[in-house]
């Protein structure tokens, strides 16, 4: 049976996997020959913001599709780590150290966030920010052992985040709190109310409505800017001690080892606030105390019997206005799954002989939802559990726990001389036109249209085909200015007319500060090459290029690339290392 602590760990692991893979990174390139080892190590360093080693940092190395904690090691005096005995596959590597946080990721970065045996990676941890202050009552006396929550409301780029970084800690005997190791961003600070992880025997303030600094409700909370390595002091709270409302009900779930219910504040632009109630299979009820008036969203997630990885869910919106809300029923229904397999298509071209063949366990398939208005109605808690899947030894994979919505598919792999050829569903059943012979339909190209699923759907037959013969393009940007503009990317656009609508023939990669260009896993063919800057208010360049509905973006880029007249033809398994691309700043 899963305990609530186990469930909490699983939720955090799945959420971390999603966050780590939410971009479409450039595939890593390791070896080129067919005799790659089956077992190996991932090594690296952990440094601080000044480039100095951080000894004693913990490093977790976990398989992308793994359910356990993986392997945990630590850095030596030189900041070096080594995780041995790893099977071939894709891994998430996460360093941590008290008071430090990972350097915020550039939102337009395409750097890979999964690693493989033989990789050596360097991580930079920066000193986290600090927020400190005092909680006192109406008489100015310290409030002792009240839980203080420091919750991110906007990330380092100023974007509103519904489920951002947070810290919870109690005040000391002087009513003082000090939250350290905070990611850069904007925060709100509150005291009292239910804890992030639900009821606690040591929380004597859980029935109170949270009081926000300086002495406010959630709607009027003061936002505080936090920078890495800096302390923000004097964030004091005059505790209001107002009695909150209660929300209660039952979760109806069959064959469940337990459930959790997430209660989140809703409403456009609302300050983020969430609490979670965990329960085992023996009890169906849930209760939240200390709830302020407002609009909320309840999400129930029930977990299958031992060994099952499937989740059933229910969502309900409620309004609290001057009274408790009770008698709520959350009737869970299974989430959707999409299953399929990976196929490998080899070539007989002599230049591709004896090249590394992809290992199925190193091929990761992900389903990412269309971030449209309809998707915003779905709680983040549901999107976060639809984790990527690694193919098994036969190339089969299952994308589990997908919330109802529209999806496109992303595939990551490491073999240098292979490229992503197609992602498709089987052709519809053969039909007979009136008075005409039956004709076979073509497979459904999953790259040009969104795949829609409903709760409980069991979609099968998704085929991801990798083909041998990929080329590599490296070179140098030649610019009229010596300095390379920030967020400059190089794009490949198919110049062959018949490939204009081939979504997977569009490529993008960042230009390094010294003007270096590197694109990998390119399908053989003719391309226009162009460099352009990229804005922050959009998905990463490759992600945006390959979204099914971005036909106008691809058409515009094609016109720009054709006008630039930089054309190249790439042969199967060709390595171009001396390409020069002229760039004229606008």
C-alpha positions as CSV (number, residue, x, y, z in Angstrom):
1,X,0.0,0.0,0.0
2,X,1.2,3.5,-0.8
3,X,1.6,5.8,2.2
4,X,0.9,9.5,1.8
5,X,4.6,10.1,2.1
6,X,5.3,7.7,-0.8
7,X,2.6,9.3,-2.9
8,X,4.2,12.7,-2.1
9,X,7.6,11.5,-3.3
10,X,6.1,10.0,-6.5
11,X,4.3,13.3,-7.3
12,X,7.5,15.3,-6.8
13,X,9.5,12.8,-9.0
14,X,6.9,13.0,-11.8
15,X,6.7,16.8,-11.5
16,X,10.5,17.1,-11.7
17,X,10.6,14.8,-14.7
18,X,8.1,17.0,-16.5
19,X,9.8,20.2,-15.6
20,X,13.1,18.8,-16.8
21,X,11.8,17.6,-20.1
22,X,9.3,20.4,-20.9
23,X,11.6,21.8,-23.6
24,X,12.7,20.2,-26.8
25,X,16.4,19.9,-26.3
26,X,19.1,19.2,-28.8
27,X,19.8,15.4,-28.6
28,X,23.1,14.6,-27.0
29,X,25.7,13.0,-29.2
30,X,28.0,10.4,-27.6
31,X,29.7,7.7,-29.6
32,X,29.6,7.0,-33.3
33,X,30.4,3.3,-33.5
34,X,28.2,0.2,-33.0
35,X,30.2,-1.2,-30.1
36,X,28.9,1.1,-27.3
37,X,29.1,-0.4,-23.8
38,X,25.9,-1.7,-22.2
39,X,26.9,-0.4,-18.7
40,X,28.7,2.8,-17.9
41,X,28.9,6.0,-15.8
42,X,27.8,9.6,-15.9
43,X,30.3,12.0,-14.5
44,X,30.6,15.7,-13.9
45,X,31.2,18.7,-11.7
46,X,29.2,20.9,-9.5
47,X,30.4,24.5,-9.2
48,X,29.3,27.7,-7.6
49,X,28.5,31.0,-9.5
50,X,32.2,31.9,-9.3
51,X,33.3,28.7,-10.9
52,X,34.6,27.2,-7.7
53,X,34.0,23.5,-6.8
54,X,31.2,22.7,-4.3
55,X,32.3,19.6,-2.3
56,X,29.6,17.6,-0.6
57,X,26.8,18.4,-3.0
58,X,24.3,15.6,-3.5
59,X,23.7,14.4,-7.0
60,X,20.7,12.3,-7.9
61,X,20.8,10.2,-11.2
62,X,17.4,8.8,-12.1
63,X,16.2,7.0,-15.2
64,X,13.6,9.0,-17.0
65,X,11.0,6.3,-16.8
66,X,12.1,5.1,-13.4
67,X,9.8,5.1,-10.4
68,X,12.4,5.0,-7.6
69,X,14.9,7.5,-6.3
70,X,17.6,6.3,-8.6
71,X,21.3,6.5,-7.6
72,X,22.4,9.3,-5.2
73,X,26.1,10.2,-4.9
74,X,28.0,13.3,-3.7
75,X,30.8,15.5,-5.0
76,X,34.4,15.2,-3.7
77,X,36.7,18.1,-2.7
78,X,37.1,19.1,-6.4
79,X,33.4,19.2,-6.9
80,X,33.5,16.1,-9.0
81,X,30.9,13.3,-9.0
82,X,30.6,9.9,-10.6
83,X,27.5,7.6,-10.9
84,X,28.7,4.1,-11.9
85,X,26.9,0.9,-13.0
86,X,24.3,2.6,-15.1
87,X,22.5,0.7,-17.9
88,X,22.2,2.4,-21.3
89,X,19.2,4.7,-21.1
90,X,18.2,8.3,-20.5
91,X,18.7,9.9,-17.1
92,X,17.8,13.0,-15.3
93,X,20.7,14.4,-13.2
94,X,19.8,16.7,-10.3
95,X,22.4,18.3,-8.0
96,X,21.4,19.9,-4.7
97,X,23.1,21.5,-1.7
98,X,21.7,23.4,1.3
99,X,21.2,27.1,0.6
100,X,22.0,26.7,-3.1
101,X,19.7,26.4,-6.1
102,X,20.3,25.6,-9.8
103,X,21.0,28.6,-11.9
104,X,17.7,29.6,-13.6
105,X,17.4,28.1,-17.1
106,X,17.2,30.4,-20.1
107,X,13.6,29.9,-21.4
108,X,14.9,29.8,-25.0
109,X,17.6,27.2,-24.2
110,X,17.7,24.0,-26.2
111,X,20.4,22.4,-24.2
112,X,19.6,18.7,-23.4
113,X,18.2,18.0,-19.9
114,X,18.6,14.2,-20.1
115,X,22.0,12.4,-20.0
116,X,23.4,9.1,-21.0
117,X,26.3,6.9,-20.0
118,X,29.6,8.4,-21.1
119,X,28.3,12.0,-20.6
120,X,30.2,14.4,-18.4
121,X,28.2,17.5,-17.3
122,X,28.9,20.6,-15.3
123,X,26.2,22.1,-13.1
124,X,26.3,25.6,-11.7
125,X,24.6,26.2,-8.3
126,X,24.0,29.7,-7.1
127,X,23.4,30.9,-3.6
128,X,19.7,31.1,-3.1
129,X,17.9,34.2,-1.9
130,X,16.7,34.8,1.7
131,X,13.5,36.3,3.1
132,X,13.2,36.9,6.8
133,X,10.9,38.7,9.2
134,X,8.8,38.5,12.3
135,X,5.2,37.3,12.9
136,X,3.4,39.1,15.7
137,X,-0.2,39.3,17.0
138,X,-2.4,42.4,17.4
139,X,-0.6,43.2,20.6
140,X,2.8,43.0,19.1
141,X,3.7,39.8,20.8
142,X,5.6,37.1,18.8
143,X,3.5,34.2,17.3
144,X,5.5,31.1,18.0
145,X,5.6,28.0,15.9
146,X,3.2,29.3,13.2
147,X,3.9,27.9,9.7
148,X,5.2,30.6,7.3
149,X,4.9,29.9,3.6
150,X,7.2,31.8,1.1
151,X,5.6,31.2,-2.2
152,X,6.8,32.2,-5.7
153,X,4.2,34.1,-7.6
154,X,6.4,35.1,-10.6
155,X,9.5,33.5,-12.0
156,X,12.8,35.2,-12.6
157,X,11.5,36.3,-16.0
158,X,8.4,38.0,-14.5
159,X,5.9,35.4,-15.7
160,X,3.1,34.4,-13.4
161,X,3.5,30.9,-12.1
162,X,0.6,28.8,-10.7
163,X,2.7,26.2,-8.9
164,X,6.1,27.8,-8.3
165,X,8.9,27.2,-5.9
166,X,7.9,27.4,-2.2
167,X,9.3,27.1,1.3
168,X,7.4,26.3,4.5
169,X,9.0,26.7,8.0
170,X,7.8,27.6,11.5
171,X,8.7,30.7,13.4
172,X,11.0,30.4,16.4
173,X,10.4,31.4,20.0
174,X,10.8,35.1,19.0
175,X,8.3,34.8,16.2
176,X,11.1,35.1,13.7
177,X,11.3,33.1,10.4
178,X,14.1,32.9,7.9
179,X,13.6,31.2,4.6
180,X,16.8,30.6,2.6
181,X,17.8,28.8,-0.6
182,X,15.1,30.6,-2.7
183,X,15.1,30.7,-6.4
184,X,15.3,34.2,-7.9
185,X,11.8,35.5,-8.6
186,X,8.8,37.3,-7.0
187,X,7.2,35.9,-3.8
188,X,4.4,36.4,-1.4
189,X,4.7,35.5,2.3
190,X,1.9,34.2,4.5
191,X,1.5,32.8,8.0
192,X,-1.0,30.3,9.3
193,X,-3.6,28.2,7.6
194,X,-3.3,24.6,6.3
195,X,0.2,23.4,5.4
196,X,1.2,22.6,1.8
197,X,1.0,18.9,2.6
198,X,-2.2,18.9,4.5
199,X,-3.1,18.4,8.2
200,X,-0.3,18.2,10.7
201,X,-0.6,17.3,14.4
202,X,2.0,20.1,15.2
203,X,0.0,22.8,13.3
204,X,-2.0,24.8,15.8
205,X,-3.0,27.4,13.3
206,X,-4.4,25.3,10.5
207,X,-8.0,26.5,11.0
208,X,-7.0,30.1,10.5
209,X,-7.1,31.9,7.2
210,X,-3.5,32.6,6.1
211,X,-2.4,36.2,6.8
212,X,-0.2,37.7,4.1
213,X,2.6,40.2,4.6
214,X,2.2,42.9,5.9
215,X,-1.3,42.0,7.3
216,X,-3.4,41.2,4.2
217,X,-5.6,38.7,2.5
218,X,-4.4,36.8,-0.5
219,X,-6.0,39.3,-2.9
220,X,-4.0,42.2,-1.5
221,X,-0.8,40.4,-0.7
222,X,2.5,42.4,-1.2
223,X,4.8,40.8,-3.8
224,X,8.5,40.7,-2.8
225,X,11.4,40.6,-5.3
226,X,14.1,37.9,-4.4
227,X,17.5,37.8,-5.9
228,X,20.1,35.0,-5.7
229,X,22.6,35.5,-2.8
230,X,20.7,38.5,-1.4
231,X,18.7,38.8,1.8
232,X,15.4,40.6,1.9
233,X,14.7,41.4,5.6
234,X,11.9,43.1,7.4
235,X,9.1,41.1,5.7
236,X,7.0,41.2,8.9
237,X,3.4,39.9,9.3
238,X,0.8,41.2,11.8
239,X,-1.1,38.0,12.3
240,X,-4.9,38.4,11.9
241,X,-6.0,35.1,13.4
242,X,-9.3,35.0,11.5
243,X,-11.2,31.7,11.6
244,X,-11.4,30.0,8.2
245,X,-14.0,27.9,6.4
246,X,-14.1,24.2,6.0
247,X,-14.3,22.2,2.7
248,X,-15.1,18.5,2.9
249,X,-16.4,15.6,0.9
250,X,-15.6,12.1,-0.4
251,X,-13.6,10.6,-3.2
252,X,-15.3,7.8,-5.1
253,X,-12.6,5.6,-6.6
254,X,-12.6,1.8,-7.2
255,X,-9.6,-0.4,-6.8
256,X,-7.5,2.3,-5.2
257,X,-4.6,2.2,-2.8
258,X,-5.2,5.8,-1.7
259,X,-5.8,9.2,-3.1
260,X,-4.8,12.8,-2.7
261,X,-7.0,15.9,-3.2
262,X,-5.3,19.1,-4.3
263,X,-7.1,22.4,-3.4
264,X,-5.9,25.4,-5.4
265,X,-6.9,29.0,-5.6
266,X,-8.4,29.8,-9.0
267,X,-9.3,32.9,-10.9
268,X,-7.4,35.0,-13.4
269,X,-4.3,36.5,-12.0
270,X,-4.8,35.1,-8.5
271,X,-1.9,34.8,-6.1
272,X,-0.9,31.1,-6.1
273,X,-2.0,29.0,-3.2
274,X,-2.3,25.2,-2.8
275,X,-2.8,22.6,-0.2
276,X,-3.0,18.8,-0.5
277,X,-4.9,16.2,1.5
278,X,-3.6,12.6,1.5
279,X,-5.5,9.5,2.5
280,X,-5.2,5.8,2.3
281,X,-7.6,3.3,0.8
282,X,-9.5,2.7,4.1
283,X,-11.0,6.2,4.2
284,X,-12.9,8.0,1.5
285,X,-13.3,11.4,3.0
286,X,-11.3,14.6,2.9
287,X,-11.4,17.8,4.8
288,X,-9.6,21.2,4.3
289,X,-9.7,23.8,7.2
290,X,-8.6,27.4,7.3
291,X,-10.0,28.3,3.9
292,X,-10.6,31.9,3.0
293,X,-13.6,33.0,0.9
294,X,-12.9,32.8,-2.8
295,X,-12.9,30.5,-5.9
296,X,-11.1,27.2,-5.8
297,X,-10.4,24.1,-7.8
298,X,-10.5,20.6,-6.3
299,X,-8.5,17.8,-8.0
300,X,-8.7,14.3,-6.8
301,X,-6.1,11.7,-7.9
302,X,-6.7,8.0,-7.0
303,X,-3.8,5.5,-7.4
304,X,-4.3,2.0,-8.7
305,X,-3.5,-1.2,-6.9
306,X,0.1,-2.2,-6.2
307,X,2.1,-2.4,-9.4
308,X,-0.3,-0.2,-11.4
309,X,1.0,3.2,-12.6
310,X,-2.4,4.4,-13.8
311,X,-4.2,7.3,-12.1
312,X,-7.9,8.1,-12.0
313,X,-8.9,11.7,-11.5
314,X,-11.8,14.1,-10.9
315,X,-12.0,17.9,-11.1
316,X,-14.5,20.3,-9.5
317,X,-14.7,24.0,-9.1
318,X,-16.2,25.5,-5.9
319,X,-16.9,28.9,-4.4
320,X,-16.6,29.6,-0.7
321,X,-18.7,32.6,0.5
322,X,-19.4,33.1,4.2
323,X,-20.0,29.4,5.0
324,X,-18.5,25.9,5.1
325,X,-18.8,23.8,1.9
326,X,-19.6,20.1,2.6
327,X,-21.0,17.1,0.9
328,X,-18.7,17.3,-2.1
329,X,-18.4,14.2,-4.2
330,X,-15.4,13.7,-6.5
331,X,-16.1,10.7,-8.8
332,X,-12.8,9.8,-10.4
333,X,-12.4,8.4,-13.9
334,X,-9.2,6.9,-15.5
335,X,-7.0,9.3,-17.4
336,X,-6.1,8.6,-21.0
337,X,-3.2,6.5,-22.4
338,X,-1.5,6.4,-25.8
339,X,0.6,3.4,-26.7
340,X,2.9,2.7,-29.6
341,X,6.3,1.5,-30.7
342,X,9.5,2.8,-32.1
343,X,10.7,1.5,-35.4
344,X,14.3,1.7,-36.7
345,X,14.8,2.0,-40.5
346,X,18.3,1.2,-41.6
347,X,20.1,2.2,-44.8
348,X,22.5,0.4,-47.1
349,X,24.5,3.5,-47.9
350,X,28.2,2.5,-47.3
351,X,29.0,5.7,-45.4
352,X,26.6,4.7,-42.7
353,X,28.0,1.2,-42.1
354,X,29.1,0.2,-38.6
355,X,27.5,3.3,-37.0
356,X,25.9,3.3,-33.6
357,X,22.4,1.9,-33.5
358,X,19.9,3.5,-31.2
359,X,19.3,1.7,-27.9
360,X,15.5,1.5,-27.3
361,X,16.0,2.4,-23.6
362,X,17.6,5.7,-24.7
363,X,14.6,6.7,-26.8
364,X,12.2,8.9,-24.9
365,X,8.7,9.7,-26.2
366,X,6.7,12.6,-24.7
367,X,3.2,13.9,-25.2
368,X,2.9,17.7,-24.7
369,X,-0.5,19.4,-24.6
370,X,-1.7,22.3,-26.7
371,X,-1.4,25.3,-24.3
372,X,-4.6,26.9,-25.6
373,X,-7.5,28.5,-23.7
374,X,-9.2,25.1,-23.1
375,X,-6.1,23.7,-21.6
376,X,-6.0,26.5,-19.0
377,X,-9.2,25.0,-17.5
378,X,-7.3,21.8,-16.7
379,X,-5.4,21.9,-13.3
380,X,-1.6,21.9,-13.4
381,X,-1.7,18.9,-11.1
382,X,-3.1,16.8,-13.9
383,X,-0.8,18.0,-16.6
384,X,2.2,17.3,-14.4
385,X,1.6,13.5,-14.1
386,X,1.7,12.7,-17.8
387,X,5.4,11.9,-17.7
388,X,7.6,10.9,-20.7
389,X,8.1,7.2,-21.4
390,X,11.2,5.3,-22.5
391,X,10.8,2.4,-25.0
392,X,11.2,-1.1,-23.7
393,X,13.5,-3.7,-25.1
394,X,11.2,-4.3,-28.1
395,X,10.6,-0.6,-28.8
396,X,7.1,-0.5,-27.2
397,X,6.1,2.5,-25.0
398,X,3.0,3.7,-23.2
399,X,2.2,7.4,-22.4
400,X,0.2,7.1,-19.3
401,X,-2.1,9.5,-17.3
402,X,-2.8,12.0,-20.0
403,X,-5.5,14.6,-19.1
404,X,-8.2,15.3,-21.7
405,X,-6.8,17.6,-24.3
406,X,-4.9,17.9,-27.5
407,X,-1.3,16.6,-27.8
408,X,1.7,16.6,-30.1
409,X,4.7,14.3,-29.7
410,X,8.4,14.8,-29.0
411,X,11.1,12.1,-29.4
412,X,14.6,12.3,-27.9
413,X,17.5,9.9,-28.7
414,X,21.2,9.9,-28.8
415,X,22.5,8.0,-31.8
416,X,24.4,10.5,-34.0
417,X,23.7,9.0,-37.4
418,X,19.9,8.6,-37.0
419,X,17.1,11.1,-37.4
420,X,13.4,11.4,-36.6
421,X,11.7,10.4,-39.9
422,X,8.0,10.3,-38.9
423,X,5.4,10.1,-36.1
424,X,2.1,8.6,-37.3
425,X,-1.0,6.6,-36.4
426,X,-2.2,3.7,-38.5
427,X,-4.3,4.5,-41.6
428,X,-8.1,4.5,-41.0
429,X,-10.0,1.4,-42.0
430,X,-10.4,0.9,-45.7
431,X,-13.6,2.4,-47.1
432,X,-15.6,1.8,-50.2
433,X,-16.7,4.8,-52.2
434,X,-20.1,4.5,-54.0
435,X,-19.5,2.5,-57.2
436,X,-15.7,2.5,-56.7
437,X,-13.2,-0.1,-55.6
438,X,-11.9,0.1,-52.0
439,X,-8.8,2.2,-51.6
440,X,-6.4,2.2,-48.7
441,X,-6.0,5.4,-46.7
442,X,-2.6,6.8,-45.7
443,X,-1.3,6.8,-42.2
444,X,-2.3,9.8,-40.1
445,X,0.7,12.2,-39.7
446,X,0.7,13.1,-36.0
447,X,3.1,16.0,-36.7
448,X,0.6,18.1,-38.7
449,X,-2.4,17.8,-36.5
450,X,-3.1,17.7,-32.8
451,X,-4.1,14.3,-31.3
452,X,-7.2,14.7,-29.1
453,X,-7.9,12.4,-26.2
454,X,-10.7,12.2,-23.7
455,X,-10.8,10.8,-20.2
456,X,-10.5,7.0,-20.2
457,X,-9.3,6.8,-23.9
458,X,-6.9,4.0,-24.8
459,X,-5.3,5.1,-28.0
460,X,-2.9,2.7,-29.7
461,X,-0.8,2.4,-32.8
462,X,1.4,5.5,-32.5
463,X,4.5,4.7,-34.6
464,X,7.7,6.7,-34.2
465,X,10.2,5.9,-36.9
466,X,13.9,6.7,-36.7
467,X,15.9,6.4,-39.9
468,X,19.6,5.9,-40.3
469,X,21.6,8.4,-42.3
470,X,21.5,11.6,-40.3
471,X,24.0,14.3,-41.0
472,X,25.7,16.9,-38.8
473,X,26.3,20.5,-39.6
474,X,29.0,22.5,-37.7
475,X,30.5,25.8,-38.6
476,X,31.0,29.5,-37.8
477,X,28.8,32.6,-38.0
478,X,30.4,35.4,-40.0
479,X,28.9,38.7,-38.9
480,X,29.6,42.3,-39.7
481,X,29.7,42.9,-35.9
482,X,32.2,41.0,-33.8
483,X,29.6,40.4,-31.0
484,X,27.0,37.7,-31.6
485,X,23.5,39.0,-30.7
486,X,21.7,37.4,-27.7
487,X,19.3,34.6,-28.4
488,X,20.5,34.2,-31.9
489,X,19.5,30.9,-33.5
490,X,20.4,29.1,-36.7
491,X,17.6,27.4,-38.7
492,X,17.5,24.8,-41.3
493,X,14.5,24.9,-43.7
494,X,13.9,22.3,-46.4
495,X,14.5,23.9,-49.8
496,X,13.0,21.0,-51.7
497,X,9.4,22.0,-52.6
498,X,8.0,18.6,-51.8
499,X,9.3,18.9,-48.3
500,X,7.7,22.2,-47.5
501,X,5.1,20.7,-45.2
502,X,7.4,18.1,-43.7
503,X,7.4,19.5,-40.1
504,X,10.3,17.2,-39.0
505,X,12.5,18.7,-41.7
506,X,12.7,22.1,-39.8
507,X,15.6,22.4,-37.4
508,X,16.9,25.1,-34.9
509,X,19.9,25.4,-32.6
510,X,21.4,28.3,-30.6
511,X,24.5,30.1,-31.9
512,X,27.1,30.2,-29.2
513,X,28.5,33.5,-27.9
514,X,31.7,33.0,-30.0
515,X,29.6,32.3,-33.2
516,X,29.8,28.5,-33.3
517,X,27.1,26.6,-35.1
518,X,26.1,23.0,-34.4
519,X,23.1,21.0,-35.6
520,X,22.7,17.3,-35.2
521,X,20.4,14.4,-36.3
522,X,19.5,16.1,-39.6
523,X,17.7,14.2,-42.3
524,X,19.7,14.1,-45.6
525,X,18.5,16.6,-48.2
526,X,18.8,20.2,-49.3
527,X,18.2,23.1,-46.9
528,X,18.2,26.8,-46.7
529,X,20.2,28.1,-43.7
530,X,19.4,31.3,-41.9
531,X,20.2,33.0,-38.6
532,X,17.6,35.0,-36.7
533,X,17.1,36.3,-33.1
534,X,14.4,34.7,-31.0
535,X,11.9,36.4,-28.6
536,X,11.3,35.3,-25.0
537,X,7.5,35.3,-25.2
538,X,7.3,32.1,-27.2
539,X,8.2,28.4,-26.9
540,X,11.8,27.4,-27.7
541,X,12.6,27.8,-31.4
542,X,12.5,24.1,-32.3
543,X,9.3,23.5,-30.3
544,X,7.6,26.5,-32.0
545,X,8.7,25.4,-35.4
546,X,7.3,21.9,-35.0
547,X,3.9,22.8,-33.4
548,X,1.2,21.5,-35.6
549,X,-0.6,24.9,-35.9
550,X,2.5,26.9,-36.6
551,X,2.2,26.7,-40.4
552,X,2.5,30.5,-40.7
553,X,5.7,30.5,-38.7
554,X,7.2,27.9,-40.9
555,X,6.1,29.7,-44.0
556,X,7.6,33.0,-42.8
557,X,10.9,31.4,-41.9
558,X,11.0,29.7,-45.3
559,X,10.5,33.0,-47.1
560,X,13.3,34.6,-45.0
561,X,15.6,31.6,-45.5
562,X,15.0,31.5,-49.2
563,X,15.7,35.2,-49.5
564,X,19.0,34.8,-47.7
565,X,20.1,32.3,-50.4
566,X,22.3,30.2,-48.1
567,X,21.7,26.6,-49.4
568,X,23.4,23.4,-48.5
569,X,22.9,19.8,-49.4
570,X,23.6,17.1,-46.8
571,X,24.4,13.6,-47.7
572,X,23.6,10.5,-45.6
573,X,25.9,10.2,-42.5
574,X,27.8,13.3,-43.7
575,X,29.7,15.5,-41.1
576,X,30.1,19.1,-42.3
577,X,32.5,20.9,-39.9
578,X,33.6,24.0,-41.8
579,X,30.3,25.7,-42.8
580,X,30.3,29.5,-42.8
581,X,27.1,31.4,-42.4
582,X,26.9,35.1,-43.2
583,X,24.8,37.1,-40.8
584,X,23.8,40.8,-41.2
585,X,22.3,42.3,-38.0
586,X,19.0,44.0,-38.6
